[in-house]
Amino acid sequence: MFNYFLRSLSATLSYLWSGWGAIASLLLFCAAWELAGLYYGSLILPGPVETLKQLGTLFDQGELLPELLISARRALYGLLLALAAGTFLGMLAGFSVTASILSRPLVTLFLGMPPIAWLVLAMLWFGLGDATPVFTVFIACLPIVFAGAMQGTRTLDNQLKAVADVYGLPPLMRLTDVYLPHLASYVFPAWITALGTSWKVVVMAELLSSSDGVGAALAVTRAQLDTSGTLAWVVAVLAALLATEYLLLEPIKRHVERWRQEENA
């Protein structure tokens, strides 16, 4: 019991320390941003203080949260579809050498195709509704998740597979106790990359195809030559992205990979 308490305490302190490291890097970035703002002037590059003031103004006026929630909803729909389909199909492809070989050039093609090209096609197919940004996010994130899941499935230690065969583990236990712990090391980095991609793509899609959302708000600030307003919207998106990663995905990842910490203890 005491050893379990020490391991839990160590894991908690490690997570808090990683959070302090992230805060320190953000503060260094803000310091560099402030220096660049002082050099170029507020017309070209407003500093972080001025940007945060503009962000507060947007919040007080009731413009920030509605537009941010619209973009978050679209990004979330496309991302969840990509996570579900990419993880499932990637695992299926990883079980078969032939499927892995056949899918590799397709993954390269999908990764290499610019999201703006998918956006133009989506506008032609779906018009100017929610389906366009959701589809663009889905198709941009799918190959990232697929490649991570396929690689994770293919690199599973053959000795673990042999042990599972010897003990006759049922398929569900084989999946949860053998494949998923190993797969998490490959899937979660792909999920985090897809998360960042989803926000970038949804803002771009809204900029060109929607009348609401953060992308549409950026189009307005661009037309008004409002640099501080543009940076305020960018900071809002980045804050939402960091909150999702560190408050949602990172704790899940640490919980799934707790066996690594037990091995190192």
Backbone as numpy.savetxt, mean C-alpha at the origin, in Angstrom:
# Nx Ny Nz CAx CAy CAz Cx Cy Cz
5.63 -18.97 31.56 4.80 -17.76 31.56 5.67 -16.50 31.56
6.74 -16.54 32.39 7.62 -15.37 32.47 8.34 -15.14 31.15
8.77 -16.23 30.49 9.43 -16.08 29.19 8.48 -15.52 28.15
7.23 -15.96 28.21 6.24 -15.43 27.27 6.02 -13.94 27.49
6.01 -13.54 28.79 5.85 -12.12 29.11 7.04 -11.32 28.57
8.25 -11.85 28.72 9.44 -11.14 28.23 9.41 -11.02 26.70
8.98 -12.08 26.02 8.90 -12.02 24.56 7.88 -11.00 24.10
6.73 -10.96 24.78 5.69 -9.99 24.43 6.17 -8.56 24.68
6.86 -8.36 25.81 7.39 -7.04 26.13 8.43 -6.62 25.11
9.30 -7.56 24.72 10.32 -7.26 23.72 9.71 -6.89 22.38
8.66 -7.63 21.98 7.99 -7.33 20.71 7.34 -5.96 20.76
6.71 -5.62 21.89 6.06 -4.31 22.02 7.08 -3.18 21.96
8.21 -3.33 22.68 9.25 -2.30 22.66 9.86 -2.17 21.28
10.02 -3.29 20.59 10.57 -3.24 19.23 9.64 -2.48 18.29
8.34 -2.72 18.44 7.38 -2.01 17.58 7.38 -0.52 17.88
7.44 -0.16 19.18 7.48 1.26 19.54 8.76 1.91 19.03
9.86 1.20 19.11 11.12 1.76 18.63 11.08 1.99 17.13
10.48 1.06 16.40 10.35 1.25 14.95 9.49 2.47 14.65
8.48 2.73 15.50 7.68 3.93 15.30 8.47 5.20 15.52
9.34 5.20 16.56 10.19 6.37 16.79 11.16 6.59 15.63
11.65 5.51 15.06 12.53 5.65 13.90 11.81 6.28 12.73
10.55 5.89 12.53 9.77 6.48 11.44 9.52 7.96 11.69
9.21 8.32 12.95 8.98 9.73 13.28 10.25 10.54 13.06
11.40 9.97 13.43 12.67 10.69 13.24 12.94 10.95 11.76
12.67 9.96 10.92 12.89 10.16 9.48 11.95 11.21 8.92
10.71 11.25 9.41 9.77 12.27 8.96 10.22 13.66 9.39
10.76 13.77 10.61 11.24 15.07 11.07 12.44 15.54 10.25
13.32 14.63 9.88 14.44 15.00 9.02 13.96 15.46 7.65
12.94 14.78 7.13 12.37 15.19 5.84 11.76 16.58 5.94
11.04 16.85 7.04 10.43 18.17 7.23 11.49 19.26 7.35
12.61 18.94 8.00 13.69 19.92 8.12 14.27 20.25 6.75
14.49 19.23 5.93 14.99 19.47 4.57 13.97 20.25 3.75
12.69 19.93 3.94 11.61 20.65 3.25 11.61 22.13 3.65
11.77 22.40 4.95 11.78 23.78 5.43 12.95 24.56 4.83
14.11 23.95 4.77 15.27 24.61 4.17 15.05 24.90 2.70
14.48 23.94 1.98 14.20 24.16 0.56 13.16 25.26 0.38
12.15 25.31 1.27 11.13 26.36 1.18 11.72 27.74 1.43
12.65 27.83 2.38 13.31 29.12 2.64 14.15 29.56 1.45
14.74 28.60 0.76 15.59 28.94 -0.38 14.77 29.37 -1.60
13.70 28.63 -1.91 12.94 28.90 -3.12 11.81 29.91 -2.90
11.36 30.08 -1.66 10.26 30.99 -1.38 8.93 30.27 -1.35
7.96 30.89 -0.66 6.65 30.24 -0.46 5.84 30.14 -1.73
6.13 30.98 -2.73 5.37 30.89 -3.98 5.69 29.60 -4.72
6.95 29.18 -4.68 7.37 27.96 -5.37 7.20 26.74 -4.48
7.67 26.85 -3.24 7.62 25.70 -2.33 7.30 26.17 -0.92
6.04 26.24 -0.55 5.68 26.60 0.83 6.26 25.59 1.82
6.65 26.08 2.97 7.22 25.21 3.99 6.17 24.36 4.68
6.61 23.44 5.54 5.67 22.54 6.22 4.69 23.27 7.13
5.11 24.36 7.79 4.20 25.09 8.68 3.07 25.71 7.87
3.41 26.38 6.78 2.38 27.00 5.94 1.46 25.94 5.34
2.04 24.81 4.96 1.22 23.73 4.40 0.26 23.17 5.43
0.73 23.00 6.67 -0.15 22.50 7.73 -1.26 23.49 8.06
-0.95 24.78 7.99 -1.99 25.79 8.19 -3.07 25.68 7.12
-2.63 25.50 5.88 -3.60 25.34 4.79 -4.40 24.06 4.96
-3.76 23.02 5.46 -4.46 21.76 5.73 -5.53 21.97 6.80
-5.18 22.73 7.85 -6.16 23.04 8.88 -7.32 23.86 8.35
-7.04 24.77 7.42 -8.11 25.56 6.80 -9.06 24.68 6.01
-8.50 23.74 5.26 -9.35 22.81 4.51 -10.22 21.98 5.44
-9.65 21.58 6.58 -10.43 20.81 7.55 -11.54 21.65 8.16
-11.22 22.89 8.53 -12.22 23.76 9.14 -13.36 24.09 8.16
-13.04 24.19 6.89 -14.05 24.50 5.88 -14.87 23.28 5.48
-14.53 22.12 6.00 -15.29 20.91 5.69 -15.00 20.32 4.33
-13.86 20.67 3.75 -13.51 20.16 2.42 -12.61 18.93 2.49
-11.85 18.81 3.55 -10.80 17.78 3.59 -11.37 16.37 3.70
-12.13 16.10 4.75 -12.57 14.74 5.02 -13.47 14.15 3.93
-14.47 14.90 3.41 -15.32 14.29 2.37 -14.53 13.85 1.14
-13.63 14.71 0.66 -12.86 14.36 -0.53 -11.88 13.22 -0.23
-11.29 13.25 0.95 -10.35 12.21 1.32 -11.05 10.86 1.46
-12.24 10.86 2.01 -12.99 9.61 2.16 -13.42 9.05 0.81
-13.75 9.91 -0.14 -14.11 9.45 -1.48 -12.92 8.74 -2.13
-11.75 9.38 -2.05 -10.55 8.76 -2.62 -10.19 7.47 -1.88
-10.31 7.48 -0.55 -10.00 6.29 0.24 -10.92 5.13 -0.14
-12.19 5.44 -0.33 -13.14 4.38 -0.71 -12.77 3.77 -2.05
-12.45 4.59 -3.02 -12.09 4.06 -4.34 -10.79 3.28 -4.30
-9.81 3.83 -3.59 -8.53 3.12 -3.47 -8.71 1.80 -2.74
-9.55 1.79 -1.69 -9.75 0.58 -0.91 -10.45 -0.50 -1.73
-11.46 -0.14 -2.49 -12.15 -1.13 -3.32 -11.19 -1.77 -4.31
-10.44 -0.94 -5.03 -9.51 -1.48 -6.01 -8.41 -2.29 -5.37
-7.92 -1.82 -4.21 -6.84 -2.52 -3.53 -7.30 -3.87 -3.00
-8.47 -3.93 -2.37 -8.96 -5.19 -1.82 -9.18 -6.22 -2.92
-9.71 -5.78 -4.04 -9.87 -6.70 -5.17 -8.52 -7.23 -5.65
-7.53 -6.34 -5.72 -6.20 -6.75 -6.17 -5.54 -7.68 -5.15
-5.71 -7.40 -3.85 -5.12 -8.26 -2.83 -5.73 -9.66 -2.87
-7.04 -9.72 -2.98 -7.71 -11.02 -2.98 -7.35 -11.82 -4.23
-7.52 -11.20 -5.40 -7.26 -11.91 -6.65 -5.77 -12.20 -6.83
-4.91 -11.21 -6.54 -3.48 -11.40 -6.73 -2.89 -12.46 -5.81
-3.30 -12.46 -4.55 -2.79 -13.46 -3.60 -3.25 -14.86 -3.98
-4.52 -15.00 -4.30 -5.07 -16.31 -4.65 -4.44 -16.85 -5.94
-4.44 -16.03 -6.99 -3.88 -16.48 -8.27 -2.37 -16.69 -8.18
-1.68 -15.85 -7.39 -0.25 -16.02 -7.24 0.10 -17.33 -6.54
-0.68 -17.69 -5.52 -0.45 -18.96 -4.85 -0.71 -20.13 -5.78
-1.77 -20.04 -6.57 -2.05 -21.11 -7.53 -0.92 -21.26 -8.54
-0.41 -20.12 -9.03 0.70 -20.17 -9.99 1.96 -20.70 -9.34
2.17 -20.40 -8.05 3.37 -20.87 -7.37 3.39 -22.37 -7.14
2.24 -23.02 -7.11 2.20 -24.46 -6.91 2.64 -25.22 -8.16
2.63 -24.56 -9.32 2.94 -25.22 -10.58 4.09 -24.50 -11.27
5.14 -25.24 -11.61 6.28 -24.65 -12.33 5.84 -24.15 -13.70
4.98 -24.92 -14.36 4.50 -24.53 -15.69 3.72 -23.23 -15.62
2.82 -23.13 -14.63 2.03 -21.90 -14.48 2.93 -20.71 -14.16
3.97 -20.92 -13.37 4.89 -19.83 -13.03 5.62 -19.33 -14.27
6.08 -20.27 -15.09 6.79 -19.89 -16.31 5.87 -19.16 -17.28
4.63 -19.64 -17.41 3.69 -19.01 -18.33 3.27 -17.61 -17.86
3.15 -17.42 -16.55 2.66 -16.15 -16.03 3.75 -15.09 -15.93
5.02 -15.47 -15.92 6.09 -14.50 -15.71 6.10 -13.39 -16.76
6.02 -13.71 -18.07 5.99 -12.60 -19.05 4.75 -11.73 -18.95
3.63 -12.33 -18.53 2.41 -11.53 -18.37 2.57 -10.54 -17.22
3.19 -10.99 -16.13 3.43 -10.10 -15.00 4.33 -8.94 -15.42
5.36 -9.25 -16.21 6.27 -8.20 -16.70 5.52 -7.20 -17.56
4.65 -7.69 -18.43 3.88 -6.79 -19.29 2.94 -5.91 -18.47
2.26 -6.49 -17.51 1.32 -5.71 -16.70 2.05 -4.70 -15.83
3.22 -5.09 -15.29 3.99 -4.15 -14.48 4.56 -3.02 -15.32
4.91 -3.34 -16.56 5.52 -2.34 -17.42 4.53 -1.39 -18.07
3.26 -1.76 -18.12 2.28 -0.89 -18.75 1.97 0.29 -17.84
2.10 1.52 -18.31 1.86 2.69 -17.46 0.42 2.76 -16.98
0.20 3.13 -15.72 -1.19 3.26 -15.23 -2.02 4.25 -16.03
-1.37 5.26 -16.61 -2.12 6.24 -17.39 -2.76 5.58 -18.61
-2.10 4.55 -19.17 -2.67 3.83 -20.30 -3.91 3.06 -19.87
-3.82 2.39 -18.70 -5.00 1.71 -18.18 -6.12 2.70 -17.89
-5.76 3.88 -17.42 -6.77 4.89 -17.11 -7.52 5.32 -18.37
-6.80 5.54 -19.45 -7.44 5.94 -20.70 -8.40 4.84 -21.18
-7.94 3.58 -21.10 -8.81 2.48 -21.49 -10.03 2.39 -20.58
-9.83 2.59 -19.28 -10.95 2.53 -18.34 -11.96 3.64 -18.61
-11.47 4.81 -18.97 -12.39 5.91 -19.30 -13.23 5.57 -20.53
-12.62 4.88 -21.50 -13.36 4.47 -22.69 -14.36 3.35 -22.37
-13.98 2.46 -21.46 -14.83 1.32 -21.14 -15.94 1.66 -20.14
-15.60 2.41 -19.10 -16.52 2.62 -17.98 -17.05 4.04 -17.84
-16.51 4.97 -18.60 -16.96 6.35 -18.47 -16.31 7.06 -17.31
-16.99 8.06 -16.75 -16.41 8.93 -15.74 -16.98 8.68 -14.35
-17.31 7.45 -14.03 -17.83 7.13 -12.71 -16.78 6.52 -11.80
-17.24 5.91 -10.71 -16.32 5.28 -9.75 -15.58 4.09 -10.35
-16.18 3.45 -11.33 -15.57 2.24 -11.88 -14.21 2.51 -12.51
-14.02 3.70 -13.06 -12.76 4.01 -13.73 -11.59 4.04 -12.75
-11.62 4.83 -11.67 -10.49 4.78 -10.73 -10.35 3.45 -10.01
-11.46 2.79 -9.70 -11.38 1.49 -9.01 -10.70 0.47 -9.91
-11.09 0.41 -11.18 -10.46 -0.53 -12.12 -8.99 -0.22 -12.31
-8.65 1.06 -12.42 -7.25 1.44 -12.63 -6.39 1.05 -11.45
-6.91 1.24 -10.23 -6.18 0.81 -9.04 -6.02 -0.71 -9.03
-7.08 -1.41 -9.34 -7.05 -2.87 -9.35 -6.00 -3.41 -10.32
-6.02 -2.93 -11.54 -5.13 -3.47 -12.57 -3.69 -3.04 -12.35
-3.47 -1.92 -11.65 -2.10 -1.48 -11.36 -1.50 -2.24 -10.19
-2.33 -2.65 -9.23 -1.83 -3.34 -8.03 -1.79 -4.86 -8.20
-2.60 -5.40 -9.10 -2.72 -6.85 -9.24 -1.38 -7.54 -9.52
-0.58 -7.10 -10.50 0.67 -7.83 -10.76 1.67 -7.75 -9.62
1.65 -6.67 -8.83 2.55 -6.54 -7.69 2.25 -7.62 -6.66
0.97 -7.77 -6.32 0.57 -8.77 -5.33 0.76 -10.17 -5.89
0.42 -10.37 -7.14 0.55 -11.68 -7.78 2.01 -12.15 -7.74
2.94 -11.27 -8.09 4.35 -11.65 -8.11 4.85 -12.02 -6.72
4.44 -11.27 -5.69 4.86 -11.58 -4.33 4.32 -12.91 -3.85
3.04 -13.18 -4.11 2.44 -14.44 -3.68 3.03 -15.62 -4.43
3.26 -15.47 -5.71 3.85 -16.57 -6.49 5.26 -16.88 -6.02
6.07 -15.84 -5.81 7.44 -16.06 -5.35 7.47 -16.69 -3.97
6.59 -16.24 -3.09 6.54 -16.82 -1.75 6.16 -18.29 -1.77
5.21 -18.66 -2.60 4.78 -20.06 -2.70 5.86 -20.93 -3.30
6.57 -20.42 -4.29 7.60 -21.22 -4.96 8.82 -21.46 -4.09
9.12 -20.53 -3.19 10.36 -20.63 -2.40 10.18 -21.36 -1.08
9.04 -21.97 -0.85 8.84 -22.72 0.39 9.81 -23.89 0.45
10.43 -24.08 1.61 11.42 -25.14 1.81 10.80 -26.51 1.52
11.47 -27.29 0.67 10.96 -28.62 0.32 10.94 -29.55 1.53
11.83 -29.31 2.50 11.82 -30.16 3.70 10.53 -29.96 4.50
10.03 -28.72 4.54 8.76 -28.48 5.21 7.62 -29.20 4.49
7.67 -29.16 3.16 6.65 -29.89 2.40 6.72 -31.39 2.70
7.95 -31.92 2.78 8.12 -33.35 3.05 7.59 -33.72 4.43
7.86 -32.86 5.42 7.35 -33.13 6.78 5.83 -33.12 6.78
5.23 -32.15 6.06 3.77 -32.09 5.98 3.21 -33.34 5.32
3.91 -33.87 4.31 3.46 -35.08 3.63 3.59 -36.30 4.55
4.69 -36.36 5.29 4.92 -37.51 6.17 3.84 -37.59 7.25
3.51 -36.43 7.84 2.51 -36.42 8.91 1.08 -36.37 8.37
0.95 -36.29 7.06 -0.39 -36.30 6.46 -1.26 -35.15 6.90
-0.70 -33.95 6.92 -1.47 -32.79 7.35 -2.63 -32.54 6.39
-3.81 -32.25 6.91 -4.94 -31.93 6.04 -4.67 -30.62 5.28
-5.36 -30.39 4.16 -5.07 -29.20 3.35 -5.19 -27.88 4.10
-6.21 -27.76 4.97 -6.38 -26.49 5.69 -5.22 -26.24 6.65
-4.81 -27.28 7.40 -3.68 -27.12 8.32 -2.38 -26.90 7.56
-2.23 -27.55 6.42 -1.04 -27.35 5.59 -0.95 -25.89 5.13
-2.11 -25.32 4.80 -2.14 -23.93 4.34 -1.83 -22.96 5.47
-2.49 -23.16 6.64 -2.36 -22.18 7.73 -1.05 -22.32 8.50
-0.50 -23.55 8.62 0.68 -23.77 9.45 1.98 -23.89 8.67
1.89 -24.16 7.37 3.11 -24.35 6.58 3.29 -23.22 5.56
2.26 -22.98 4.76 2.42 -22.02 3.66 2.27 -20.57 4.12
1.23 -20.27 4.87 0.96 -18.87 5.19 2.06 -18.20 6.01
2.65 -18.85 7.04 3.74 -18.18 7.76 4.91 -17.81 6.86
5.26 -18.70 5.93 6.34 -18.39 4.99 5.91 -17.36 3.97
4.67 -17.48 3.51 4.17 -16.59 2.48 4.08 -15.14 2.95
3.88 -14.96 4.26 3.72 -13.60 4.79 4.94 -12.74 4.53
6.14 -13.34 4.54 7.36 -12.58 4.32 7.42 -11.99 2.92
6.70 -12.58 1.98 6.68 -12.10 0.61 5.43 -11.28 0.30
4.33 -11.67 0.93 3.06 -11.03 0.60 2.95 -9.64 1.22
3.36 -9.49 2.47 3.17 -8.20 3.13 3.97 -7.07 2.48
5.24 -7.28 2.10 5.90 -6.21 1.35 5.18 -5.86 0.05
4.64 -6.89 -0.63 3.88 -6.63 -1.86 2.61 -5.86 -1.54
1.95 -6.20 -0.43 0.73 -5.48 -0.04 1.02 -4.02 0.26
2.14 -3.77 0.97 2.49 -2.39 1.31 2.82 -1.60 0.05
3.54 -2.23 -0.88 3.82 -1.57 -2.16 2.53 -1.29 -2.92
1.62 -2.25 -2.91 0.34 -2.05 -3.58 -0.48 -0.95 -2.91
-0.37 -0.85 -1.59 -1.07 0.22 -0.88 -0.61 1.59 -1.36
0.70 1.80 -1.44 1.20 3.07 -1.95 0.80 3.31 -3.39
0.85 2.25 -4.19 0.47 2.38 -5.60 -1.00 2.75 -5.73
-1.85 2.18 -4.87 -3.29 2.44 -4.98 -3.60 3.92 -4.78
-2.95 4.57 -3.81 -3.22 5.99 -3.58 -2.70 6.85 -4.72
-1.50 6.51 -5.23 -0.96 7.29 -6.35 -1.87 7.18 -7.57
-2.32 5.98 -7.83 -3.12 5.75 -9.03 -4.51 6.37 -8.89
-5.12 6.26 -7.71 -6.48 6.79 -7.57 -6.48 8.30 -7.69
-5.46 8.97 -7.15 -5.39 10.43 -7.27 -5.19 10.83 -8.72
-4.33 10.11 -9.43 -4.13 10.39 -10.85 -5.41 10.17 -11.65
-6.11 9.08 -11.34 -7.35 8.78 -12.06 -8.41 9.85 -11.79
-8.52 10.29 -10.55 -9.50 11.33 -10.23 -9.14 12.66 -10.87
-7.86 12.93 -10.98 -7.42 14.18 -11.59 -7.92 14.31 -13.02
-8.00 13.17 -13.72 -8.35 13.20 -15.13 -9.78 12.75 -15.43
-10.42 12.08 -14.47 -11.70 11.47 -14.83 -12.84 11.73 -13.87
-12.62 12.48 -12.76 -13.65 12.63 -11.75 -13.84 14.10 -11.38
-15.01 14.38 -10.85 -15.32 15.73 -10.37 -15.26 15.81 -8.86
-14.87 14.72 -8.19 -14.73 14.72 -6.74 -13.54 13.87 -6.36
-13.19 13.88 -5.07 -12.02 13.17 -4.61 -10.81 14.10 -4.56
-9.71 13.57 -4.02 -8.49 14.36 -3.86 -7.93 14.78 -5.22
-8.00 13.90 -6.20 -7.49 14.24 -7.53 -8.22 15.43 -8.13
-9.54 15.47 -7.98 -10.30 16.60 -8.49 -9.95 17.88 -7.73
-9.72 17.76 -6.40 -9.30 18.93 -5.62 -7.94 19.43 -6.06
-7.04 18.54 -6.41 -5.73 18.94 -6.93 -5.86 19.65 -8.26
-6.81 19.22 -9.08 -7.03 19.90 -10.35 -7.48 21.34 -10.13
-8.28 21.57 -9.10 -8.73 22.92 -8.78 -7.56 23.78 -8.32
-6.72 23.25 -7.41 -5.58 24.02 -6.93 -4.58 24.31 -8.05
-4.46 23.38 -8.98 -3.57 23.62 -10.13 -4.10 24.77 -10.98
-5.40 24.79 -11.21 -5.99 25.86 -12.02 -5.86 27.21 -11.33
-5.88 27.21 -10.00 -5.77 28.45 -9.24 -4.33 28.82 -8.89
-3.37 28.01 -9.33 -1.95 28.22 -9.01 -1.72 28.31 -7.50
-2.44 27.45 -6.77 -2.39 27.43 -5.31 -1.41 26.34 -4.87
-0.14 26.70 -4.71 0.88 25.72 -4.35 0.68 25.17 -2.95
0.35 26.04 -2.00 0.14 25.57 -0.63 -1.06 24.63 -0.54
-2.12 24.93 -1.29 -3.27 24.04 -1.30 -2.93 22.69 -1.90
-2.12 22.69 -2.96 -1.70 21.43 -3.57 -0.91 20.59 -2.58
0.06 21.22 -1.91 0.86 20.49 -0.93 0.02 20.01 0.25
-1.00 20.78 0.62 -1.87 20.37 1.71 -2.59 19.07 1.36
-3.11 18.98 0.15 -3.78 17.75 -0.28 -2.80 16.58 -0.35
-1.59 16.86 -0.82 -0.57 15.81 -0.88 -0.24 15.30 0.52
-0.08 16.21 1.48 0.21 15.81 2.86 -0.94 14.99 3.43
-2.16 15.36 3.12 -3.32 14.60 3.61 -3.30 13.16 3.09
-2.97 13.00 1.82 -2.89 11.66 1.24 -1.77 10.85 1.88
-0.60 11.49 2.06 0.53 10.78 2.66 0.24 10.40 4.11
-0.46 11.26 4.84 -0.82 10.94 6.22 -1.76 9.74 6.27
-2.73 9.70 5.37 -3.64 8.56 5.31 -2.89 7.28 4.95
-1.92 7.40 4.04 -1.14 6.24 3.64 -0.30 5.70 4.79
0.39 6.59 5.50 1.22 6.17 6.63 0.38 5.58 7.76
-0.79 6.18 8.01 -1.67 5.66 9.06 -2.14 4.26 8.73
-2.47 4.01 7.47 -2.93 2.69 7.07 -1.82 1.66 7.22
-0.61 2.04 6.83 0.50 1.08 6.90 0.89 0.77 8.34
1.09 1.81 9.17 1.64 1.59 10.51 0.58 1.20 11.54
-0.67 1.59 11.31 -1.71 1.27 12.28 -2.50 0.02 11.92
-2.45 -0.39 10.65 -3.23 -1.55 10.22 -2.34 -2.69 9.73
-1.56 -2.44 8.68 -0.80 -3.53 8.07 0.37 -3.99 8.93
1.09 -3.05 9.54 2.27 -3.43 10.32 1.92 -4.28 11.54
0.88 -3.94 12.34 0.51 -4.84 13.44 0.09 -6.23 12.97
-0.63 -6.30 11.84 -1.03 -7.61 11.31 0.21 -8.40 10.90
1.15 -7.73 10.26 2.37 -8.41 9.84 3.14 -8.95 11.04
3.27 -8.15 12.10 3.99 -8.59 13.28 3.27 -9.76 13.97
1.95 -9.76 13.91 1.21 -10.86 14.52 1.41 -12.14 13.71
1.37 -12.03 12.39 1.52 -13.22 11.55 2.94 -13.77 11.64
3.93 -12.88 11.75 5.33 -13.31 11.76 5.88 -13.44 13.18
5.02 -13.63 14.17 5.50 -13.74 15.55 6.37 -14.98 15.75
6.23 -15.98 14.86 7.05 -17.18 14.98 8.53 -16.87 14.75
8.82 -15.81 13.95 10.22 -15.44 13.74 10.84 -14.91 15.03
10.03 -14.10 15.76 10.52 -13.56 17.00 10.74 -14.66 18.04
9.87 -15.68 18.02 10.03 -16.79 18.95 11.28 -17.61 18.63
11.62 -17.71 17.31 12.81 -18.44 16.92 14.07 -17.71 17.37
14.04 -16.36 17.29 15.21 -15.57 17.64 15.35 -15.34 19.14
14.29 -15.70 19.89 14.33 -15.46 21.34 15.27 -16.45 22.03
